[in-house]
């Protein structure tokens, strides 16, 4: 890790979960100055008006990993089994997969249009 520049803010590991068109979750592992690691959980939501994103972060330290995970699983299981047992929790996964497929097709189409524009000079 280098100090005095922005290198120390870059994650050593990162995953993201796209949650629809406006919301993305980032799971980043970062290193402390002492060579320890912590996780930042970031929710990034595209603003309705104007440009940019709203971001909310949670910093999770190693001494809290097990308790955090246990309570998160317990809370999710409570909602799924007690509060909304009949809900189809795969609905949004299916919808997200369809949206990502459509997005990939649109990007591929745009790429084909761009390459044909270059050749039509």
C-alpha positions as CSV (number, residue, x, y, z in Angstrom):
1,X,0.0,0.0,0.0
2,X,1.4,3.4,-0.9
3,X,0.7,6.4,1.3
4,X,0.5,10.1,0.3
5,X,-1.5,9.4,-2.8
6,X,-4.8,7.8,-3.8
7,X,-3.3,4.3,-3.9
8,X,-4.3,3.6,-0.3
9,X,-8.0,4.2,-1.2
10,X,-8.2,1.6,-3.9
11,X,-9.7,-1.8,-2.9
12,X,-7.6,-4.9,-2.9
13,X,-10.7,-6.9,-3.8
14,X,-14.0,-5.8,-5.2
15,X,-17.4,-7.2,-6.2
16,X,-20.6,-5.5,-7.3
17,X,-24.2,-6.3,-7.4
18,X,-26.4,-4.5,-9.8
19,X,-29.9,-4.1,-8.4
20,X,-32.0,-2.7,-11.2
21,X,-31.3,0.3,-13.4
22,X,-30.5,2.8,-10.6
23,X,-28.9,1.0,-7.7
24,X,-25.6,-0.8,-7.4
25,X,-24.0,-2.4,-4.3
26,X,-20.2,-2.5,-4.0
27,X,-18.4,-4.9,-1.7
28,X,-14.8,-3.7,-1.4
29,X,-11.9,-5.0,0.8
30,X,-9.5,-2.3,1.7
31,X,-6.2,-2.4,3.6
32,X,-5.3,-0.3,6.7
33,X,-2.0,1.4,7.2
34,X,-1.2,-1.4,9.7
35,X,-1.7,-4.1,7.0
36,X,-5.1,-5.1,8.3
37,X,-8.2,-5.4,6.2
38,X,-11.8,-4.2,6.4
39,X,-14.8,-4.2,4.1
40,X,-16.8,-1.3,2.8
41,X,-20.3,-1.9,1.7
42,X,-21.5,0.9,-0.6
43,X,-25.0,1.5,-2.0
44,X,-24.8,3.7,-5.0
45,X,-28.1,5.1,-6.4
46,X,-28.4,7.2,-9.5
47,X,-30.1,10.5,-8.7
48,X,-33.5,11.1,-10.4
49,X,-32.9,14.7,-11.1
50,X,-29.5,16.0,-12.2
51,X,-26.4,14.0,-12.6
52,X,-24.4,11.9,-10.2
53,X,-25.1,9.4,-7.5
54,X,-26.0,9.2,-3.8
55,X,-23.7,6.9,-1.9
56,X,-24.1,5.3,1.5
57,X,-21.3,3.3,3.1
58,X,-20.9,0.9,5.9
59,X,-17.5,0.1,7.2
60,X,-17.2,-3.5,8.5
61,X,-14.2,-4.5,10.6
62,X,-12.9,-8.1,11.0
63,X,-14.0,-8.3,14.7
64,X,-17.6,-7.8,13.5
65,X,-17.6,-10.1,10.5
66,X,-19.2,-13.2,12.1
67,X,-21.8,-11.3,14.1
68,X,-22.7,-9.1,11.2
69,X,-23.1,-12.1,8.8
70,X,-25.1,-14.0,11.4
71,X,-27.5,-11.2,12.1
72,X,-27.9,-10.4,8.4
73,X,-28.8,-14.0,7.6
74,X,-31.1,-14.1,10.6
75,X,-32.9,-10.9,9.5
76,X,-33.2,-12.1,5.9
77,X,-34.5,-15.5,6.9
78,X,-37.1,-13.8,9.2
79,X,-38.5,-11.7,6.4
80,X,-38.5,-14.7,4.0
81,X,-40.1,-17.2,6.4
82,X,-42.2,-15.1,8.7
83,X,-43.2,-11.9,7.0
84,X,-43.3,-12.8,3.3
85,X,-43.2,-16.6,2.9
86,X,-45.2,-16.6,-0.3
87,X,-43.2,-14.0,-2.2
88,X,-41.1,-15.1,-5.2
89,X,-37.6,-13.9,-4.2
90,X,-36.2,-15.0,-7.5
91,X,-38.5,-12.5,-9.3
92,X,-35.9,-9.7,-9.2
93,X,-33.0,-12.1,-10.1
94,X,-35.0,-13.1,-13.3
95,X,-35.8,-9.5,-14.0
96,X,-32.2,-8.4,-13.5
97,X,-31.0,-11.2,-15.8
98,X,-33.5,-10.1,-18.5
99,X,-32.4,-6.4,-18.1
100,X,-28.7,-7.3,-18.4
101,X,-29.3,-9.4,-21.5
102,X,-31.3,-6.6,-23.1
103,X,-28.5,-4.1,-22.2
104,X,-25.8,-6.4,-23.7
105,X,-27.9,-6.7,-26.9
106,X,-28.3,-2.9,-27.1
107,X,-24.6,-2.4,-26.5
108,X,-23.7,-5.0,-29.2
109,X,-26.1,-3.3,-31.6
110,X,-24.5,0.1,-30.8
111,X,-21.1,-1.4,-31.5
112,X,-22.2,-2.7,-34.8
113,X,-23.6,0.7,-35.7
114,X,-20.4,2.4,-34.7
115,X,-18.3,0.1,-36.8
116,X,-20.5,0.5,-39.9
117,X,-20.4,4.3,-39.5
118,X,-16.6,4.2,-39.6
119,X,-16.7,2.3,-42.8
120,X,-19.2,4.4,-44.6
121,X,-16.9,7.4,-45.2
